[in-house]
């Protein structure tokens, strides 16, 4: 399975969208500061995740969530 996930910083001001095959390991890396883009806003919590059996669909959905309309969708519905 491939997971598309949204993280929210504990301050509630920042969110991050990503894709991974192992969500637990990836969250640990985000919170350990190993991901440069998210290091300064940690700690992070998983808000939502979706599992895809098709890797290409997962990456396409991640790209959508990173678009302007996808960000609006995520903030409103996820």
N, C-alpha and C positions, 0 to 999 in steps of 0.2 A: 504494500500500500504506500501511496505517496500522500502526504498531508499538506494542505494549505492552512496556514494558521495566522491569527492576528494576536499580537501581544499589546498589552497596555502597560505603561509605566505606572508604578504605584502612586506617583503624583497626579495621575489622571490626565496629564497634558499631552502625552506623546503616545503614538501607536506605531506598530510595525507590522508589515505583512511579509510572510516568507513561505518557503516550501521546503520540505525535508522528508526523508524516509524514516527518520527516528526522532520523533517529537521530544521525547524526554532528554535525549542527549543534546539536541539543538537548544532547548530551553536552558540547560545547564551551561552551555557555551555562552549564550546571551548574558546570563546572570554572572558569569565569571569574568566578563569583560573581554572575551576572546573574539567578539564580533565588533569591529571598529565602529560601524554605523550605530550600534545600540549601546556601546560601552558607557557613555556618559549619562544615560537616562535610567540606568538600572536601579533597583531590581524590576524585573518584568514579570508579568503574570499572563497566562494564556486566557484570552477572552473567548475565542472561538477556534475550532479546527474542523476541517472537513477532510474525509478520507476519500481518495480517488484510486480506483484500480488501474486507471489509464494515466500514465505519467504525463503524456502530452496534454491531456485535459487539465491536469493539475497545474501545469505551468501556464496554460492559457488562462485559467481562472485567476492565478496569482497576478498575471499581467493585467487582467481586467481590474482586479482590486487595487492595483497601483495607479490606475488611470483616474482622471478627475471624476467621472461618473461612478466608477467602482468605489472610490473613497467615500462618496456620498452614500452609496448603497450600503457599504460596510458600517458607517457611522449610524445609519438609520435602522438597519435590520440585523446586524451581527453583534 
